[in-house]
Amino acid sequence: MQLFTPRVSSTSEERLRLSINEQDLAKVKRGQPWKADVTDQLTGNRYRVRGAACDAPGCRCDAIVIKQLRSSAPVAPDADAAGGAQSKWEK
């Protein structure tokens, strides 16, 4: 697993700390435009991220979260028994 620290939005300096696998890391294309869906291996939370400029002129080595996606973690059995909880994540 690799540490991946995208900013939470284009206007924020706050960063997430995600542990991503090698397949997701291969989708991150530093220095060129890119967009990818990645999964935090510790929580199962999924994010759509894109490349972004850092503070250096012309450099695109940063990343920004576009949106959080539906989690890939399994649904708890008691949530289904209670009629299913509505998800706050987008499809």
N, C-alpha and C positions, 0 to 999 in steps of 0.2 A: 504494500500500500504506500501511496505517496501523499504527502501533505499538499493541499491545494487551497489557496486563500483568496477567493474572489471578493471584491467589494460587494456589499449588499445592494447598492444601487449606483447609478451614475453620479449622483449628487452627494454620496456618503463616503467617508473615509473608513467607516466600520467594515470589518472583514469577517467572513465566515472561516472556520477552520474545518475543512473537509478532508477525510481520508478516502482517496479514490484509488481504484484498481488500475492496473497497467493499460487495460483496454480504454478506459475513460481518459487516462493521461495522454494516450496517443491521439485523441481528438483535439487536444489543446495545441493550437498552432501559433506559437509565439512569433510576433513580427509580421503577421499577415492577418487579414480578416478571417474570422471563423465564428461558428456558433455550434454548440453541442449540448446534449443532455448528459449529466453526470450524476452518479449516485454516491452518497456518503456511505461508506462501507460499515461505519460504526452505528449509524442510526437508521439506515434504509431510506432516508430522505433524498428525494431527487430534485435536481435543479436544472433549469435551462440557463446556460451561461454563454457569454460572447467575449471576444477579445476587445480590449480597450487600450487607449493611450495612457501612458504613465506621465510623469512630470517632464520627462526629457523630450525635447522637440523631435517629432517624427517617429518616436518609438511607440510600439504597440505590444508591450510585454505584459500588460495588466489584463485582468478579467473582471467582468461585472455579471451579477446575477440578473437575468431578465425576469424570471418568475420561478416560484417553487411549484413543482409538479406533484401529482398524487404520489404518495409514498409507496415504495415497493415492499414495505414491511407487511407481514401477514396481519389480517384483521383478527383482533381478539375474539375468541368464540363467544364470550358473553355479550359482546356488542351486537353480534348477529342475532342472538336469542332475544335481545331487547328491541328488536325491530330494526337494528342497524343504525349506527351513528352516522350523521351526515358528515362528509369530509369537508374540511375548509380549504383543501388544495384544489387547484384547477386541473383539468384533464390534460 
